Amino acid sequence: MNAVADTVVFFGKFLYYFLESVVFKIIPKRKKDVTGEIVLITGAGSGLGRLLAMHFARHGAILVLWDINQEGNMETCRLAKEKGGVKVLAYKCDCSDRKEVYRVADQVREEVGDVTILINNAGVVTGKPFLDIPDHMVEKSFLVNAISHFWTCKAFLPAMIKADHGHLVCISSIAGLVGINGLSDYSSSKFAAFGFAESLFLELTMLRKSKVKSTIVCPYFIQTGMFEGCATKYPLLLPLLEQEYVAQKVFNAILEEQVYLLIPKFAYFALILKQIISPKMMIALGEYLGVDTCMASFRGRTKAKELQAETEKKQE
């Protein structure tokens, strides 16, 4: 096919998909039915993972809950069953450990079946200036926030491709699109998670022509224990997000098979600005929005700090 024909085909597709996107902004997509789908959520023991489990339980999905915190995970299991979960199973799994991910994945396949919706939600944050972050915590951030996605996808994606049915969900962050002061390890690991999810989405749709769907979520700071103490200068522009609000948005995006979800909507505008303004202008904008001070009062989860102290002790 020559360049002229290629160009005509491209503009035809581009216009068609543009009109399609406009139509779906006016008329929402038909939401898919998740009844009977096997949904695996990592980091299900608290926060966003727990709330997503509640949504899927109410809609008749079979839930597989993973978390390193067994007590919190069992509580999520109990709550999901109260919400009408037809089948809810909790597994203790350290997602930073490749061998453990593969071992528990084998157990899930034997006891439950092939996972059809995989939600990579588990995450850790240190919230320290770069030079104050212990080396092992840098490694931990990448292992949990990004590299674990490779292991879970390797474990469950083959069955999705074989069945030509499935859904991969990556919970990244606005910090995975824009570097945040005081979050060098978290931000870079979330960049990695976003890059992996987007690359895999393109591979599945363009190369394999697969019907396996992808949803990549980038929220601003959520009001969970994970970001306890974080502040925002102008809540109307960059609000600290309510957990249930984010959970509902993510759940709807999955049902509508939306590829990208940025929360709040101001993030779309800020991301475009980042690409066209100068670095000094970007810094001025960051200072105006309070990005330079948002981590100043960060405390994080008490349990996370205890785990960090215990890990540091073992390293000595």
N, C-alpha and C positions, 0 to 999 in steps of 0.2 A: 504493500500500500504506500503510495507516495505522500509527500509532505502535505499537499493541498487536501487530499482525502482525509488524512489523519487529523488535520486541523478542523475540517468540517465536522467530522465525527466527534472530536473533542468538544467543540462549542455546542453541538447538539446535546451531548450528554450533560455538559455543564449547565446549560439552560434548563434541561429537564429536571436535573437534581435540585437546581435552585428553586424552581417552581414547586417541586415536591416538598422541599423544606418549608417554603412559605405556607403551603396548604396545611402541613402538619402543625404549624404554629397556630393556625386558626382552628383546625379540626384535629383534636388530639388523636394519636395513634390508638388503635385497639390494643388494650392491655392483654398480655398473654396470661394464660391460666397456669399457675404453678402447683396446682393440686397434684400430689403424687411425685413431684420432682424431688430428687435427693439433693438437699442444699447443705453444703459444708461451709461453716463460718469459722475462720481462725480468729483468735482473740475474742471468743464468744463469752468470756467470763465476766465482762463488765462493759460499760459504756455503749458505744455504737454497735458493737457486735451483739450485745444482749438485746438491744432494742430491735435490731434487724431480725433476730431470732423470733421475737414476739410477732412481728409483722408476718413472717413466713408461716409461723404456727397457726395464726388466725386464718390463713388462706390454704390450709390443708397440705403443706409441704412436709416431707420427711426431713427431719433436722439432724445433722451431724455437727456437734459442737466440739471445737478444739480450743484448748487453753492450757497454759503451763500452771495456772492457778486452779487446782482441782476444786477447791471449796467454792470459788466464784462460779466455776463452770457448772457445778451441780446445782447451784442456786438458779442459774439461767435455765437449766434443764427443768427444774421444778416449775418455774414461772411459765415457761413455754407450754408445758403440759396443762397448766391452768388456763392458758389462752386457747386451748383446744387442739394443741399439737397431737396429731394422730400417732406419730412415732418420733420420739426424741431420744437421741443417744449422745452421751458426753464421753469424750476421750481426753485424757491428759496427754499433751504433746508439746514438746519444746521445738517450736518451728525453726529455731536457729541450728538445730542438729539434723543434718541431712539424713543420717541413718535412721533416726527416730521418726522423721517425717515419712520415709519409705516404709518403715515397719508398721506404723499406725495406719498408713494408707492401705497396706495389704489387709490389715485387720478390718478396716471399714468395708473394703470390697467383699470380704468373706462374710461379714455379719450383716451388712446393709445392702450392698450392691454398688453399681457404678454411679459416682457422683455426677450430677447433671448441671448443677450450678455451684461454682466454686467462688467464694468470696474471701479474698486475701485481705484481711482487716487487721491482723495482729501488728502491733507497733510499740516501739519504745522511744523515749526521748530523755536526753540528759540535761539539756538547757543550760550548758556551761559555755563560757568563752572558749575558743578553739584550744588555746594553750593549756587550759585547765582540764581538758577532757582526758581521762586515763585511756591509754592505748586500747585496752581490752573493751572499753565501752564504745570506742569508735567501731571496733570490729563487731560488737554486739548490735549496734545500730544497723549496720549493713546486713548482718546475718538475718535479723528479724524483719526489718523494714523492706528489704529488697531481695536478697539472695534466696530467702525462703520461698519466694514466689516461683523461682525456677524449679524448686523441688516439688512443690504442690502441683504445678502445671505439668511437670514431667510425669507425675504419678497419676493424674486424672484426665489429662487432655487426650491421650491416645484413645480411650474408650469413647470420648465425645466425638472425635474425628471419625471413628469407625461407625458410630451411630448417626453421624451427621446431625447431631443435636447436642446442645450444651450452651453454657454461658460462663464466661470468665469475668470476674469483677475485681478490679484493683482499687483499693482505697489508698490513694496517694494524698496529696495536700497542695494547697496554694504554695507552700514552701517547696514543693516539687516543681514549681514553675518559675518562682522568683526567690532568689536567695534572701534569707531572713537573718538579721543580725542576732547573734547568740545561739544560732541553730545550725552550725556548720555541718555537724555529723548527721543530724536529722534531715536537714534540707537536702544535702547531697544524696543521702540514701533514698529520699522520696523522689528526687530527680531520676535516680536509677530505676525505681519502681515504675515511674511514669514512662520512661523510655522503653523499658522491657515490655510493658503492657501495650504501648502504642505499636512497637515493632511487631509483636506477636499478632495484634489485630490486623495489621497490614499483611503479614505472612498468611494468616488464615483466609482473609478475604480476597487478596489479589493473587496469591500463588496456589493455594489449595482450593479456592472457590468453595470454601466450607460454609455451612450454615451455623457453625459455632459462633455465638455472639460475644461481644466485648463491651464492658462499661468501665470507664476510667473516671474516678471521682476525685475531685480536688477541692476540699473544703478549707475555709479559714479555720482558726482555732475554735474547737468545740468545747463547750463547758463541761468537760469531764475532769476527773482527778488527774488525768495525764497532763493537762495544761493548767493545773491549779495555780492561781496567782497571776496569770497573764492578764494584761490590760489592753484596752483599745482607746484611742484618743477621741475618735469620732464614730460612735456606734451606728449612726445612720449610714455611714459609708462602709465601714468594716466592723460589723458587730461580732461580738463573741457569740457563737452559734449555739442555740438550744439543741440538746441531744435529740429530742423527739422530732424537731423540725428537720434536722439533717437525715435522720433515719427514714422519715416519710419521703423526703426528696430522693434519697438513694433507692428506696424500695420502688417508687414510681418509675425512676429511670431504668431500673432492671426490667420491670413489667413492660415498659414502652420500648425496650431494647435501644436505649439512648447510648451513644458511644461516649460522649464527653459530658461531664456534669461539673461545673464550677459553681461554688457557693461562697459568698453571695453573688448576685448578678454583676455587681460593680467590678468583680474580678475580671470579667471578660473585657471591660473597658480598660482596666489597669494593665492587663496583659498586652493589649494592642498598643497602649502608650509606651510601654517598655521597649517595644521594637522600633519606635520612631523618634523618641526623644533622646537627648544626649545623656551621658552618665551623670553629669552634674545636675541636670534637670530631674533625673530619676531619683537622685539622693535628696534633692529639695522636696520632691513629692513624698518620698518615704518619711522624711522628717515631719512634713505637714500631717501625714496620716498617723504618725506616732510609731512607725515601724522600728525606729531606733531605740525606743524605750519600752516596747511591748513586753520584753522578757525581763525587765528590771526587777520585778517583784515575783518572778516565777518560783514556785515551790515544788510543783509536781506531786505525784502520788507518794505518800509516806512509805507505802509498801515497796515502791520502786526504789526509793532511797535505801531502804533496808536491804533490798536485794543487791543493790550496787555495793553497799558497804561490805556485805558478806562475800561478794565476788572479789572485791579488792583485797579482803583479808586472805582469801584462798590464794591470791596471786603472790602474796608476800613470801 
